[in-house]
Amino acid sequence: MLAGIRTESVSAATMRDVTAQEVVNAIDFGWNLGNDLDCFEENAGGYKGSPQAYERLWGNPPATKAMIDKVKETGINAIRIPVTWYHNMEGTNIRSNWLSRVKEVVDYAIDNDTYVIINVHHDTGVHGWLKATTSNAYQNEQKFVKIWEQVASYFKNYDEHLLFEGYNEIIDNSSNWNDTSYENYQECNKLNQLFVDTVRKSGGNNAKRVLITNTYAAAVQTSELNNFKKPTDSVPNKLIAEVHCYTPYKFCFKEYSDTHYGSDYDVYEFMDRTVSRFKSLGMPVIIGEFGAVDKGNTSTRVKWADIYTKNAAQRGIKCFLWDDGGDFKMLNRNGLSWYYPDVLKAMLKNYGITWNGYGKGTKDHPTNTPRPTATPTPQPWRPTATPTPQPWRPTATPTPQPWRPTATPTPLPQDGHERNEDGTYVGAEIDESKIYMIQNVNSGKYLDAAGQNVQSGINVQQWDASTANPGINQTWIVKKVNWGYYYIYSRLGDGSSLVLNVNDGNNGSNINLDYKNGQSTQYFKFVPNQDGTYEIVTRASRDRSCVEIINAYTDNGANVQQYQWNNHPCQRWRLIPVGDHQGMTPTPKPTATPRPTATPRPTNTPQPTVTQRPTSTPRPTPTPAGAERRRLRYHRIDLDGEPFLP
């Protein structure tokens, strides 16, 4: 008997022997009961007695059966119930009234024939005690094991609809949300193994229960995926992997003013590498948290929700919407209505659920089979076939019509260039001590800043020039950022203010000059060709698009834009050193020469309007947990390696 714990539980339910993949197949769409049983308060002033007092800490009413019924009514058939334990423990023992309250909320969902996930939640994170670190590791491991011994034993008779998730978003002592040390990744894997071993030893239906294990910080970066180790299990095919991804983060979080998300690819770029990694480990993967706050941009959020869940569904990934009743609110927990039904409706339809924004949702072919039944034959997920890209190739005889690229985005071309593990290109090392002119291979003309003033928004074009006597607005300096990318500085002004910038990751996005702001729209990579030329790819497009001359024009004033890689010479560039950067001062000669107006063409589309951008705003200062709730979890790093809070 566990000290201080009421151990009576439901009688043993019939447990179907299902695989992890079968459980994922049976889940349609999931929802998080966030900021409820996971609440905690720093310096809370001691034990509060009532479990419901903890549930109210962050402004939400305690969970009720009516709330869960409202969620299930939409067609959602899986609920993740985050639970924080350490504020309701005496030593290493969980208080009996807390376990009873967790059971009560779990039963609301289980009685609705709904899949349920419970976990160890804010015991991890910035303010948690459980860290992925070797410091104090033994004591933390023992406490972690004790929690799972008690939780697993308490719920051991529940059937396959109850899933255990080892921990939420575990980070190191330095609050790094990615790129921690090898030793810390190993500790993260060790805790996953301890979780699996502990549950399997606890008896009852836990011997064959499906379990969920997270990456470090539940992150989706290549380093976190590659350093995840699948735990050894006494039974096969019972482990699900979980990640969290709020992307693009400046669109998703209220600390930023971005009301648009860039390109569609920015929404789902992480999915293929995530599925690929866990497929190699023989594990299905779920997205345990995702969402985007309201910024008065409901129509854009509807489109984002559609793109996110459509791409996840196509890859067999089931998603759990994060709903915290606050910044990420979706369900009105008092009025039992939905704040943004159109956003939720867009998500549900991609999983085959028809819901009109209120009332009952329907699914043509239900995946949550009533229990108990014979074990169905598993239908393994197979990725949808990706069409082979057909790059444009010029005909042998020039035609009168100018070449125009196709409008359909393509995957990274299979062109023999060296790749990184995430599919991006390996870039060349460029000498940062030189001053360069950048010449287009197709036209023979040079990259040119179309203006003399030092200001944001100057357009970039091509123009004739002499390498012996270049204008200062035709000379450039490069400075390495990280991961093979460079800033490309114009030498206008002091040569350290304006950098090349692309508006976003979409085809046809304009290239201009902007003040350096640290965003990936200013990161460029020089991918070398065998003839000594380069394709200049953009981080904004995740290396899928290149800097090019619009429509392959060859005359002065032709605009520079970004477009998908298609192997045309208008996307190839030469770097021509014309001087040394260090210690060089500009002479009076290389001043920008006024340009005549380019002759209009009936076939050339108008150049994009250049919108001036403000300089980057200071990053928000982290604030304590409690009233600000979960913000501190979402650390990321930019490509300079600097941490920030999205």
Secondary structure by P-SEA (a helix, b strand, c coil): cccccccccccccccccccaaaaaaaccccccccccccccccccccccccaaaaaaccccccccaaaaaaaaaacccbbbbbbbcccccccccccaaaaaaaaaaaaaaaaacbbbbbcccccccccccccccccaaaaaaaaaaaaaaaaaaaaccccccbbbbccccccccccccccccaaaaaaaaaaaaaaaaaaaaccccccbbbbbbbcccccccaaaaaacccccccccccbbbbbbbccccccccccccccccccccccccccaaaaaaaaaacbbbbcccccccccccaaaaaaaaaaaaaaaaaacbbbbbbbcccccccccccccccccaaaaaaaaaaaccccccccbbbbcccccccccccccccccccccccccccccccccccccccbbbbcccccccccccccccccccccccccccbbbbbbbccccccccccccccccbbbbbbbbbbcccccccccbbbbbccccbbbbbbcccccccccccccccccbbbbbbbccccccccbbbbbbcccccccccccccccccccccccccccccbbbbbbccccccccbbbbbbcccccccccccccccccccccccccccccccbbbbbccccccccccccccccccccccccccccccccc
